[in-house]
Amino acid sequence: QVQLVESGGGLVQPGGSLRLSCAASTSIFSIYHMGWHRQAPGKQRELVAVITSGGLTNYADSAKGRFTISRDNAKKTVYLQMNSLKPEDTAVYYCKADRIITYWGQGTQVTVSS
């Protein structure tokens, strides 16, 4: 069982930045592929960014050029740096760990509004 705890969400003005963190409870964090997903009200959950156990990254088109996913295996943490935020980025952001079995965090709210 892997527990994931997200933090770093909040209210930010358009054009602002936030950094989300997701801390994992497992001692073998490094073997997990990690990802960030988001779900806006009335919409399906969607992929934002992923980073493999080997450090390869992939982004949704909406995130390319603005968001950066990274991981620190020593701290068992994955990050999502979000810049140039837009109102349409408003959503609950979820961390995911994937290696045969998939685990989800509880989510953190990001609200982009003036």
C-alpha positions, -999 to 999 in steps of 0.1 A, spaced: 0 0 0 13 34 -10 0 66 5 3 98 -15 -1 132 1 -4 163 -22 3 199 -11 8 233 -25 -25 241 -40 -43 273 -34 -57 305 -50 -35 323 -75 -41 351 -100 -40 345 -137 -4 345 -149 9 334 -115 27 303 -104 23 274 -80 44 243 -72 25 212 -62 43 185 -42 33 148 -37 50 129 -9 49 91 -11 50 67 18 68 38 0 105 31 5 107 20 -32 94 53 -46 121 52 -73 105 23 -92 71 40 -96 60 60 -126 45 92 -112 19 115 -127 -3 145 -121 -39 145 -132 -66 171 -127 -104 172 -126 -124 203 -131 -161 206 -120 -183 187 -144 -154 173 -164 -136 140 -165 -102 135 -148 -74 142 -173 -37 137 -175 -15 167 -169 20 153 -168 39 120 -161 74 111 -152 87 76 -155 109 58 -130 138 66 -154 130 103 -155 113 105 -189 85 131 -190 54 136 -210 28 164 -209 -7 171 -220 -8 197 -248 -25 222 -223 6 219 -200 34 220 -225 56 250 -221 40 261 -188 42 231 -164 72 210 -154 71 177 -136 101 165 -116 109 140 -90 133 137 -60 137 100 -53 157 107 -21 128 127 -7 102 103 -23 85 133 -37 72 144 -71 66 180 -80 46 199 -106 58 235 -112 30 254 -128 37 288 -144 16 312 -165 -16 298 -149 -49 304 -166 -85 303 -152 -90 270 -171 -63 254 -150 -87 255 -121 -92 220 -109 -85 195 -82 -50 181 -89 -43 145 -81 -10 127 -78 -7 91 -91 18 64 -86 18 35 -110 37 2 -111 14 -27 -118 -10 -13 -91 -21 23 -93 -24 46 -62 -40 80 -60 -36 109 -36 -66 127 -21 -61 158 -43 -53 194 -38 -74 223 -51 -59 249 -75 -80 279 -82 -69 305 -108 -89 337 -105 -86 374 -102 
